[in-house]
Amino acid sequence: MPALNSLSSLNKSIYLLAFCTLMLAGMAAHAQESPTEADSTTHEQAPTRRIGEATTNALQMQVQGSHAGANLPILGPAASLSWQRYLDSYKHPIPETFTRTLDEVGTR
């Protein structure tokens, strides 16, 4: 049995040495990349964009519904509570103006 334990330890050392050798070989290959290849990616200019273009595109997707997710049903008791809350919302009219200020709302 002691020889088996020594062999297992030797195998672990061999695997570790092989792993380290492969890692070093990969790093060396990466370091030998030609400067023109490395520099060409860093000096490319990003396409110019107008201010607000991303927001405009996001709003257009929302209007068109082109990126809408699937309709997911609400099941069980949560559906009943949600529907009841929706129906109850019509019991109270929406006021023309609000009587509380933001400072009052924050200090409930």
C-alpha positions in Angstrom: 0.0 0.0 0.0 2.8 2.6 0.7 4.0 2.2 -2.9 0.5 3.0 -4.2 0.3 6.2 -2.2 3.8 7.2 -3.5 2.6 6.5 -7.1 -0.5 8.6 -6.6 1.6 11.4 -5.3 4.0 11.1 -8.2 1.0 11.2 -10.6 -0.2 14.3 -9.0 3.2 15.9 -9.4 3.4 14.9 -13.1 -0.1 16.3 -13.8 0.7 19.5 -12.0 4.0 19.9 -14.0 2.2 19.2 -17.3 -0.5 21.7 -16.4 2.1 24.4 -15.6 4.0 23.7 -18.8 0.9 24.0 -20.9 -0.1 27.3 -19.2 3.4 28.7 -19.8 3.4 27.6 -23.4 0.0 29.3 -23.9 1.3 32.5 -22.3 4.5 32.4 -24.4 2.4 32.0 -27.6 0.2 34.9 -26.7 3.3 37.1 -25.9 4.7 36.4 -29.4 1.7 37.9 -31.2 2.9 40.4 -33.7 2.7 44.1 -32.7 0.6 45.0 -35.8 -2.1 42.5 -34.8 -2.3 43.8 -31.3 -2.1 47.5 -32.2 -4.8 47.3 -34.9 -7.5 46.4 -32.4 -6.6 49.2 -30.0 -6.4 52.0 -32.6 -9.7 51.3 -34.3 -12.2 54.0 -33.6 -15.6 53.2 -32.2 -18.5 54.2 -34.4 -19.7 57.7 -33.6 -23.2 57.9 -32.0 -25.4 60.9 -31.4 -26.3 61.9 -27.9 -29.6 60.2 -27.0 -29.4 57.7 -29.8 -29.5 54.7 -27.5 -32.5 56.1 -25.6 -34.3 56.8 -28.9 -33.7 53.3 -30.1 -34.9 51.8 -26.8 -38.1 53.8 -27.0 -38.7 52.8 -30.7 -38.3 49.1 -29.7 -40.9 49.7 -26.9 -43.3 51.4 -29.3 -42.9 48.7 -32.0 -43.0 45.8 -29.5 -40.1 44.2 -31.5 -38.3 43.0 -28.4 -41.3 42.2 -26.2 -41.1 39.2 -23.9 -43.6 36.4 -23.8 -46.9 36.9 -22.0 -46.6 35.0 -18.7 -49.9 34.2 -16.9 -50.2 34.7 -13.2 -51.6 31.6 -11.6 -53.3 30.7 -8.4 -54.0 32.9 -5.4 -51.7 35.7 -6.7 -53.9 36.1 -9.7 -57.0 36.5 -7.6 -55.4 39.1 -5.4 -53.9 40.9 -8.3 -57.2 41.1 -10.1 -59.1 42.2 -7.0 -56.5 45.0 -6.4 -57.0 46.1 -10.0 -60.8 46.2 -9.6 -60.5 48.1 -6.3 -58.4 50.7 -7.9 -61.5 52.0 -9.7 -63.3 52.7 -6.3 -61.2 55.8 -5.7 -61.1 58.7 -8.2 -57.7 60.1 -9.3 -57.4 63.6 -7.8 -56.9 66.6 -10.0 -54.1 67.7 -7.6 -52.3 66.2 -4.7 -52.5 67.8 -1.3 -49.2 66.5 0.1 -45.8 67.7 -0.8 -42.8 65.5 -1.4 -41.4 66.4 2.0 -44.6 65.2 3.7 -44.7 62.0 1.7 -41.1 61.2 2.8 -41.9 61.7 6.6 -44.9 59.3 6.9 
